[in-house]
Amino acid sequence: MPAHRAPRETAKRTLRQQTAAALNRLRRYGIELPRAVRDRGRGTLGRAPLSLDGAHEAPLAAAWLGHASVLLRIGGSWVLTDPVFSERIGIPVGPVTIGLGRLMPPIDPARLPAIDTILISHAHFDHLDKPTLKALASRRTRIITAEHTGRLIPRGFGKVDEIAWGEEIDLGPLRVRAVRPRHWGARLSLDKHRGYNSYVIDSDDRRVLYAGDTAHTDSYTFLARDQRPTDLSIFGIGAYEPWIHAHANPEQVWEMHTGTGAARLLPMHHSTFKLSDEPRDEPLKRLLAAAGKAAPTVVGRQVGEVWKVE
């Protein structure tokens, strides 16, 4: 193919992918709307178990809490990523939330330790959930979020900081740096000015990458070139069919993870909401197949399961 035609073909392919994704979203919301009206916010799923035995003393610990919510113990601090514990996400209309219902029970927020820092990657409803944040609001908790998303955070937190790609913020025992993923940040279709972040979290002796939502990208390979090792990478492995332009598939995630040089991978963003068309159990199966003999380095596979450095 002539060089001048390659960008044109790439643009056409991206447009086809975006069109397929938009139609997929309309179909899923059409299915969920009558369910949302029927449920009217009534909790029906119960609570998932969570035991943090030994995590307080560990130099590094992590637990997947469903979707993109991960609890981290690092540098003596508790960090929570993109907390979403609602049974339905979307736009509230009176007692009804117009959006997607949860497929698995959420953890009980009352079982969480006192959170020092919450990281919000971007403003999508499945990552910035206002009801969950209202339930977690505390003056001791600091929020780190992407550009032009701070006003979406409910009141009651000690401080809300927006950071852009390449910026770093000092939290005392931790340092958090924003990295550019391959995604987008609009909460609704027109507010395209909002930012979207991945985060590198550093303590004195540990490092974690929280990728948030991203399609396949080489944005994280700089970690492998750094003298400081990465202990854990956290990548989303689901919602790729037909959203491959915005979410990596499991094989791409394994490639990005190995490109960071991280010792362990914690997969998230799967099995919790019906965001796409792949079977619910497919992402983890494909990831483990891609990992092959290195599959034991994939940790935190079950909700509430704590992985820790001894």
C-alpha positions in Angstrom: 0.0 0.0 0.0 1.4 3.5 -0.9 2.5 5.4 2.2 -0.1 8.2 1.5 -2.9 5.7 1.7 -2.0 4.2 5.1 -3.3 7.1 7.2 -6.5 7.2 5.2 -7.1 3.5 5.7 -6.3 3.8 9.4 -8.8 6.6 9.7 -11.5 4.5 7.9 -10.8 1.6 10.2 -11.1 3.7 13.3 -14.3 5.2 12.0 -15.7 1.7 11.4 -14.7 0.7 15.0 -16.2 3.8 16.5 -19.5 3.3 14.6 -19.7 -0.4 15.7 -19.0 0.7 19.3 -21.7 3.4 19.2 -24.3 0.9 17.9 -23.2 -1.6 20.5 -23.8 1.0 23.3 -27.3 1.9 22.0 -28.3 -1.7 21.9 -27.0 -2.4 25.5 -28.6 0.7 26.9 -31.9 -0.3 25.2 -31.8 -3.6 27.0 -30.8 -2.0 30.4 -33.4 0.8 30.4 -36.5 -1.4 31.4 -34.3 -3.2 34.0 -33.3 0.2 35.5 -36.9 1.3 35.8 -37.8 -2.0 37.4 -35.0 -2.0 39.9 -35.4 1.7 40.9 -32.2 1.6 42.8 -33.1 -1.3 45.0 -30.0 -3.3 46.2 -30.4 -6.9 45.2 -26.9 -8.3 44.8 -25.6 -8.5 48.4 -21.9 -7.9 49.2 -18.7 -9.6 48.1 -16.2 -10.7 50.8 -13.1 -8.7 51.6 -10.5 -9.7 54.1 -7.3 -7.6 54.5 -5.5 -9.9 56.9 -1.8 -9.2 56.6 -2.2 -6.3 54.2 -1.6 -3.6 56.7 2.0 -4.8 57.4 2.9 -5.7 53.9 5.4 -3.4 52.0 3.0 -3.7 49.0 -0.5 -5.3 48.8 -3.3 -5.1 46.3 -6.9 -6.3 46.0 -9.2 -6.1 43.0 -12.6 -4.9 44.2 -14.5 -5.3 40.9 -14.3 -3.4 37.6 -11.5 -0.8 37.8 -11.5 -0.5 41.6 -8.3 -1.7 43.1 -7.2 -1.2 46.8 -3.5 -0.7 47.3 -1.3 -0.7 50.4 1.9 1.1 49.4 4.3 3.3 51.4 2.2 2.8 54.5 -0.8 4.4 52.7 -4.1 3.1 51.4 -4.8 4.1 47.8 -8.1 3.3 46.0 -8.5 3.5 42.2 -11.7 4.4 40.4 -14.1 3.3 43.2 -17.4 2.0 41.8 -19.5 0.1 44.3 -23.0 1.0 42.9 -25.2 -1.7 41.5 -26.0 0.5 38.5 -23.9 3.2 36.8 -25.1 6.0 34.6 -27.3 9.1 34.6 -29.6 9.5 37.6 -33.2 10.5 36.8 -35.1 10.7 40.1 -34.9 7.2 41.8 -33.8 5.6 38.5 -30.2 5.4 37.2 -30.2 5.1 33.5 -27.3 2.9 32.7 -25.7 -0.6 33.1 -26.4 -3.0 36.0 -23.7 -4.8 37.9 -23.2 -8.5 37.2 -21.4 -9.3 40.5 -21.9 -8.2 44.1 -19.9 -5.1 45.1 -17.8 -5.1 48.2 -19.1 -3.3 51.3 -17.4 0.1 51.6 -17.7 -0.2 55.4 -15.1 -3.0 55.2 -12.5 -0.7 53.7 -9.7 0.9 55.8 -9.5 4.6 56.0 -8.4 5.7 52.5 -5.6 8.2 52.2 -5.8 8.8 48.4 -8.3 8.1 45.7 -7.1 8.1 42.1 -9.7 8.8 39.4 -8.5 8.0 35.9 -11.2 9.7 33.9 -14.9 10.8 34.0 -16.7 7.9 32.4 -19.5 6.7 34.6 -17.9 3.3 35.2 -14.8 5.1 36.7 -16.1 8.2 38.3 -19.2 7.1 40.2 -20.7 10.0 42.3 -22.8 7.8 44.6 -19.7 5.8 45.6 -17.6 8.9 46.1 -20.3 10.5 48.3 -20.2 7.3 50.4 -16.4 7.5 50.7 -16.1 11.3 51.3 -13.8 12.1 54.2 -11.6 15.1 55.1 -8.6 12.7 55.5 -8.9 11.5 51.9 -7.2 13.3 49.0 -8.4 12.9 45.4 -6.1 12.9 42.4 -8.0 13.2 39.1 -7.5 14.1 35.4 -7.8 17.6 34.0 -11.2 19.3 33.9 -12.8 16.6 36.1 -12.3 18.0 39.6 -15.7 19.7 39.6 -17.4 16.3 39.1 -16.1 15.1 42.5 -18.6 15.4 45.3 -17.8 17.6 48.3 -16.4 16.3 51.5 -12.9 15.3 50.6 -9.8 16.9 52.1 -8.4 18.1 48.8 -9.0 17.5 45.1 -6.0 17.8 42.7 -6.1 17.7 38.9 -2.9 16.6 37.1 -2.0 16.4 33.5 0.2 14.0 31.6 3.8 14.2 32.7 2.9 16.0 35.9 3.8 14.6 39.4 2.3 15.3 42.8 4.0 14.7 46.1 1.8 13.1 48.7 4.4 12.7 51.4 5.1 8.9 51.5 4.0 8.6 47.9 4.5 10.3 44.5 1.9 10.1 41.8 2.7 10.8 38.1 0.2 11.1 35.3 0.9 9.2 32.1 -1.0 9.4 28.8 -3.1 6.3 28.0 -4.8 5.7 24.6 -8.4 6.5 25.5 -10.7 9.5 25.8 -12.2 11.4 28.8 -15.7 12.8 27.9 -18.4 12.1 30.5 -21.1 12.9 28.0 -20.8 13.1 24.2 -20.0 16.8 24.0 -17.6 17.5 26.9 -14.5 16.3 25.1 -12.2 18.8 26.9 -11.9 16.4 29.9 -8.6 14.7 30.6 -7.8 11.0 31.1 -4.9 9.5 32.9 -2.9 6.5 33.8 -0.9 6.8 37.0 2.6 5.6 38.3 2.6 5.4 42.1 5.9 5.4 43.8 6.9 5.0 47.4 10.5 4.9 48.7 10.9 1.3 47.6 7.9 0.2 45.6 6.3 1.2 42.3 2.9 0.4 40.8 1.4 1.3 37.4 -2.3 1.8 37.3 -3.1 2.0 33.6 -6.9 2.7 33.9 -8.6 2.5 30.5 -6.3 2.2 27.5 -6.1 0.7 24.0 -2.8 -0.8 22.9 0.0 1.7 23.3 3.7 2.0 24.0 3.2 4.7 26.6 4.4 2.6 29.4 7.7 1.2 28.0 9.7 3.9 29.7 9.2 2.0 33.0 11.4 -0.8 31.7 14.2 1.6 30.9 14.1 3.1 34.4 16.6 1.8 37.0 13.8 1.5 39.5 11.8 -1.8 39.0 8.0 -1.8 38.7 6.5 -4.3 41.2 2.9 -4.4 39.9 1.1 -3.3 36.7 -2.7 -3.0 36.7 -4.4 -3.2 33.3 -7.9 -3.5 32.1 -8.4 -6.7 30.1 -12.1 -6.4 29.0 -14.6 -4.4 27.0 -12.6 -4.8 23.7 -15.3 -6.2 21.4 -16.1 -4.0 19.5 -14.2 -1.3 21.6 -10.7 -2.3 20.5 -10.0 1.3 19.5 -10.4 2.3 23.2 -9.7 -0.9 25.3 -6.9 -3.4 24.7 -7.6 -7.1 24.3 -5.9 -9.6 26.7 -3.0 -10.4 24.3 -2.3 -6.7 23.9 -2.4 -6.2 27.7 0.1 -9.0 28.2 2.4 -7.3 25.6 2.0 -3.9 27.4 2.6 -5.5 30.8 5.8 -7.3 29.7 6.9 -4.0 28.0 6.9 -2.3 31.5 9.2 -5.0 33.0 6.7 -5.3 35.9 7.1 -8.3 38.1 3.3 -9.0 38.5 0.1 -8.1 36.6 -3.3 -7.5 38.3 -6.1 -7.6 35.7 -9.2 -5.5 36.1 -12.0 -4.0 34.1 -13.7 -7.3 33.3 -16.7 -9.4 34.4 -18.4 -6.6 36.4 -20.6 -4.7 33.9 -21.8 -5.8 30.4 -19.9 -3.1 28.5 -19.2 -5.1 25.4 -19.9 -8.4 23.5 -17.1 -10.8 24.5 -18.2 -13.6 26.9 -17.9 -12.6 30.5 -15.2 -15.2 31.3 -13.2 -14.8 28.1 -10.8 -11.9 29.0 -9.2 -13.7 31.9 -8.9 -17.0 30.0 -7.3 -15.3 27.1 -4.9 -13.4 29.3 -3.7 -16.6 31.1 -3.3 -18.3 27.7 -1.2 -15.3 26.5 0.9 -15.5 29.7 1.6 -19.2 29.2 4.2 -20.4 31.7 4.3 -16.9 33.3 0.6 -17.2 34.3 1.5 -17.5 38.0 2.6 -13.8 37.8 -1.0 -12.8 37.1 -2.4 -12.0 40.6 -5.6 -10.8 42.2 -7.9 -12.8 39.9 -10.9 -12.9 42.2 -12.8 -10.0 43.8 -11.5 -9.4 47.3 -8.5 -11.6 46.9 -5.5 -9.9 48.5 -2.0 -10.2 46.9 0.9 -9.0 49.0 4.6 -8.9 49.0 5.7 -10.8 52.0 
